[in-house]
Amino acid sequence: MRKTSYTSGDVIADRRADYAKSYAADGDFGAAGEVMAQALELAPNWAAGWDLLGGYHERAGNIAHALSAWRHLEALDDDGEFGARLKLAAHGASSAGDGTAVSYVEALFDQYAPKFEAALVDRLGYQVPDLLDGLLADAMAELGLLRFADALDLGCGTGLMGVRLRGRTDLLEGIDLSAAMVAETARKGIYDRLEKAELVEYLGRRTAQADLVTAADVFIYCGALPPVLAAVVPVMTPGGLLAFSLEAHDGEEAVFLRPSLRYAHGVAATRQAIEDAGLEILRFERATLRQDGGAPIAGMLIVARKPD
């Protein structure tokens, strides 16, 4: 049984957790938290239960109680699959650390894979692949590019970006941190090569160079942008293009962690990071990336070029 399994092993605790879930479904997160706390009295080492409790308290606006639940979770979450440290950090109660929270992101998308496209595209109005592909097409026309020899799709997911790139490149490679996502994508036959890997680690050992690198809603899980660009730029051919998206904010901070556990990047800091990485900005646009909790998520869509 995976630690992320939403069963405690105690029948009565599970029953109370089901009652809590019912209260939450009705929007009564305060009651959900009270009943979930009773379940955890019976199963105090149930990591997923503490994760649920923290979420109910957060939705009820009881942040102090949520932080307490996540501290219990952190003590049980040795591998970081539940992202306890990120949840604390998003409320200023811990440090998020550097780079991608690998175990959390991997577990998240392993569970999300079977319903990924239905949830993201159908219910949340996800537009990034279409928008990014449109900007890429404009940049290609401006540069007189007809197609690419070798394209690399970072965080390829279920191939939403890859299916749009397929007709633009001779060789299409995809990598993703989630084995379940890679398995879903493999069945579609979009990519010439697929690999399960963390992107910075993968780029560090990649020998072949790509004349196109894409990352649709990927860097939002990676934290600071400069280390990511430092890994990407060496695998790009001279004249190669990088197309990616970020969630945006207009403050002075270069990056901060949102309660969604995705990173928002500052607009000015993003421009500076791209220039510092030695890339030329071809397209830089603001857009709504998707809906989240009924609210639009503002983002940036960028196409940059590595000088010859």
N, C-alpha and C positions, 0 to 999 in steps of 0.2 A: 504493500500500500504506500503510495506516494505521500509525503508529508503534507502536500497540498490537498489531499483528499478531504472532502467536506463531510466526513463522518468521524465521530469521536471514538467509536468502538463501544460506547455505552448507550444502550437503547433509550433509556430515560433522558439522557443528555441530548441525544439526537432528536427526540420528540420535542423537547423544549426549544431546541434550535429551529425546528420546523415551525413551531408557534411564533418564534421571533421573526422568521422569514415572512410569515403571513402578516404580522403587524407591519413589517417594513414594506411589503407589497401594497398595503393600504395607506402608506405614508406616515404611519405612527412610529417614527424611529426612536422616540423616547421609550415607548413600551417595548419595542424590539430590543433595545439595549438592556432593559431591566430583566427580560426573560432570558436573553442570551447570557447575562451574568449568572443567572441561576444554573444554566447548563454547565457553565465553566466551574461552578462549585463542585460539580460531579466529575468533571473531566478537566482538571487544571493544567494538564500537559498537552492539551489539544491546540496545536498551533493555529490551525485554520479557524478554530472557534474564536481565539483572541483577535484574529484578523477581522472576522465578521463583527465582533463587538466594537472594535475601534472604528470600523466603517459606520456602524449604526450611530455611535456617539457623535461622530463627525457630522453626519447628515442631520442629527438633532441639534447641532450647534454646541454640543458639550465637548469642546476641544480639550479641556484639561482631562476629562475622563477618557477621551480618545487617545491622548498621549500616554496615559497610564496603561491602557490596553496594549498599545504598540510597544511599550517598554517590556511588558510581559512577553509579547510576541518576539521581540528582538532576542530575548534570552533563549527562546526555543528555536529561533530561525537561524541556525548556524550557517547554513549555505546561502542565506539571503534570498530564498525563493519567493518570500512574501513581500520583499521590499520594505521590511520594517524600518530600516535605517533611512530609506528615502522618505517614508511617510512622516517620520519624526523631523527630518530635515526640511520637508516642505512647510512645516509649521515652526521652523526656527529652533527646534529642540535637539538637533544633532547636525553633523556634517554629512553631506551626501557622498563625500569621497570624490575621487577623480575618475573620469571616463564612464563607460557603460556599466551599470549594475547587471553583470552578465547573467547570474542565476535568476534574478527577478525577471528580466526581459525574456529569457529563454522559457521559463515556466509560464509566463503570461501568454506568449504566443503559441506555445505548445497546446495550451488549453483553448485558445481562441481560434486555432486553425480551421476546425470544421465549419465554423459559422462566420469566419472572418469577412468574406465578401458580402454576405447577406447583411451583416451588421453594419459594416463600414459604408458600403455603397448604397444599399437600399434604404437604410434607416437614418444614417448620419450624413447623407449627401456628399460623400467623399469625392473631391474633384481634382486632387493633385496630379494623378497620372495624365489626365486630359489637358490640364492647364500647362503642366511642365512639357508635355509633348508638343503643345502648340508653340511655346516659346522656343523650344529646340528647333522646330521646323523653320521658324522665322530666322533664327541665327544661322542655320544651314543655308538658307536661301541667300542671306546677306553675304556669306562667305563663299558661296558657290560650291558648297559641298553636296554631293549627291547621295553618299552613303558612307558608312564607317567600315573599317576592316575588322575591328575588335572592340566590342562594347562590353562593359562590366556594370551590372546592375547590383548595387550594394543593398542589402536588406530586401531581397527580391520578393519576399512574402509569397503570395499565391500567384505572382506573375502579372499583376495589374499594370505595372510599368513595362514589364518585359514584352507583353503582347503588343504594345504600341511600338516598341523598338524593333521587333522582329523583322519588319520590312525595311529597316534602315541600316542593317549591319550584316556583314558576312558571318561573323562569329559572335554569339551572344552568350555571355557567362553570367551566372547568378550565384550569389552567396547569401546565406541567411543564418542567423544564430539558432533558429528553431528547427529541429529535426522534423517536427510535424508539418511545418510550413513547407520545407523542402520536399517532403513526401507528397503533399497536396499538389505542389507545382510540377513535380516530376511526371505526374499522370497526364498533364496537359501537353507535354512535348514542346514547350515554348523555347527552352534554352538548350544550347549545344552542350553546355557543361553546368553542373550544379554542385555546390559544396556547402556543407554545414560548417560555419566558422564565425568567429567574432571578427568584425571587419578590420580593426586596426592590426590585430595579430595576422590576419590573412594578407593584408596589404604589405606587411613587413617582410613576408617571405615570398611574395609574388615576383617572378622574374620577367614574365612577358609584360609588355606595355600596352595600354589600351588607348585608343583615340577618342573614346567616349566613356565617361563614368557617370552613372546616375545614382541618386539616392533620394527616393520619394518618401518623405516622412520617416527618415531613418536617423538623421543627426539629432532629432528632438529627444533621443534617448541617450545621447553620447556626452552631454555636458558641454564643456568649453569647445569652441570651434577650432582654434589654432592647432591643437594636437591632432585633430582629425584631418585637417587640411595638410598638415605636415606628413601624414601617412599617405594621403591620396595623391598629392602632386608628383611624387617620384614615379608612380606607376602610369602616369599620363605621358603620351608621346608629345613631342613639341608640336604645337598647333592643336593639340587635343582639347576636347570640351568636357566640362563638368557641369551637370545640371542637377540641382537639388532644391529641397524645400526646408523651411524652418518655421516654427511658430514665432510670432513677432511680438515685441512690446516696445513702447516708445520711451522708456525710462533710460537712465544713464548706465544702469548695470549692463555688463556685457552679456550675462546669462543668469537666469535664476530658475529654480525648480518650482513648478506649479503643484497644487494639490492633486492634479491629475497624474503626477509623477512623470510628466513630460517637461522638457526644458524649453523656456522661452528665451529667445535671443534678441538683443537690442539691435535696432536697425543700423545705427551709426557704427556700432562695434562690429557688426557683421561685415559692413563695407570695408572697414579697416583691416579686419582679419583676412579677407580675400586679397586685398592689395598687398598686405604683408607676406602672404604666401606666394607672391609673385605671379598672381593671376590677373588677367584683364577681364573686367566685367563687361559682358555683352548685353545682358538683360537683367534687370533688377526690378521686380514688380511686387506690389502688395496685393493680396487677394484673400478671400475667405476660403479656407482649406476644407472645412467640414463643420458640422454642428456638434456640440457637446453639451448635454444637459439643457438642450433647447436654445443655447446661445451660439452665435457664430464664432469660430476660431480664426482669428486674423493671422496671416502668415506672410512669408516672403518666398518668392519663386525666383531662382537665380540661374543664369547660364554664364559661365566664365570660361576663359580660354587660356591655355598655357602658351606663352610666347614661343615663337619658332627659335 
